[in-house]
């Protein structure tokens, strides 16, 4: 995974690419290990973005009450 901050779409796209590579079965054990670690990091990025978005939406909706 690159060092720059990824947005949700970029992280998801990279994660989908890793899944395709893993499913192809063409990776060595070492490559697989690295891809799984990167995928785990990308999942965390996506989860964080979704949580933050949910919090922002909830705050906005609370302000409407």
C-alpha positions in Angstrom: 0.0 0.0 0.0 1.3 3.4 -0.8 2.3 5.8 1.9 -0.2 8.5 0.9 -3.6 8.8 2.5 -6.1 6.8 0.4 -9.7 7.8 0.1 -12.4 5.2 0.3 -12.7 4.6 -3.4 -9.0 4.2 -3.9 -8.6 1.8 -1.0 -11.6 -0.3 -2.2 -10.2 -0.4 -5.7 -6.8 -1.5 -4.5 -8.5 -4.1 -2.2 -10.5 -5.5 -5.1 -7.3 -5.8 -7.2 -5.6 -7.8 -4.4 -8.6 -10.1 -4.1 -8.4 -10.8 -7.8 -4.7 -11.6 -7.5 -5.3 -13.9 -4.6 -8.2 -15.7 -6.3 -6.1 -16.2 -9.4 -3.8 -18.5 -7.4 -0.7 -17.2 -9.2 1.0 -15.7 -6.1 3.9 -17.2 -4.3 3.6 -17.8 -0.6 5.7 -14.7 0.1 3.6 -12.6 -2.3 0.4 -14.0 -0.7 1.6 -13.0 2.8 2.3 -9.4 1.7 -1.0 -9.1 -0.2 -2.9 -10.3 2.8 -1.2 -7.8 5.1 -1.9 -5.0 2.6 -5.5 -6.1 2.3 -5.9 -6.0 6.1 -4.6 -2.5 6.1 -7.0 -1.5 3.3 -10.0 -3.0 5.1 -9.1 -0.9 8.1 -8.9 2.2 6.0 -12.4 1.5 4.5 -13.9 0.7 7.9 -12.5 4.0 9.4 -13.9 6.0 6.5 -17.3 4.4 6.8 -17.4 5.0 10.6 -16.4 8.6 10.2 -19.0 9.1 7.5 -21.7 7.5 9.7 -20.7 9.8 12.6 -20.9 12.8 10.4 -24.3 11.8 9.0 -25.7 11.2 12.5 -24.4 14.6 13.8 -26.0 16.3 10.8 -29.3 14.5 11.4 -29.3 15.3 15.1 -28.9 18.9 14.2 -32.2 18.7 12.2 -34.2 17.6 15.2 
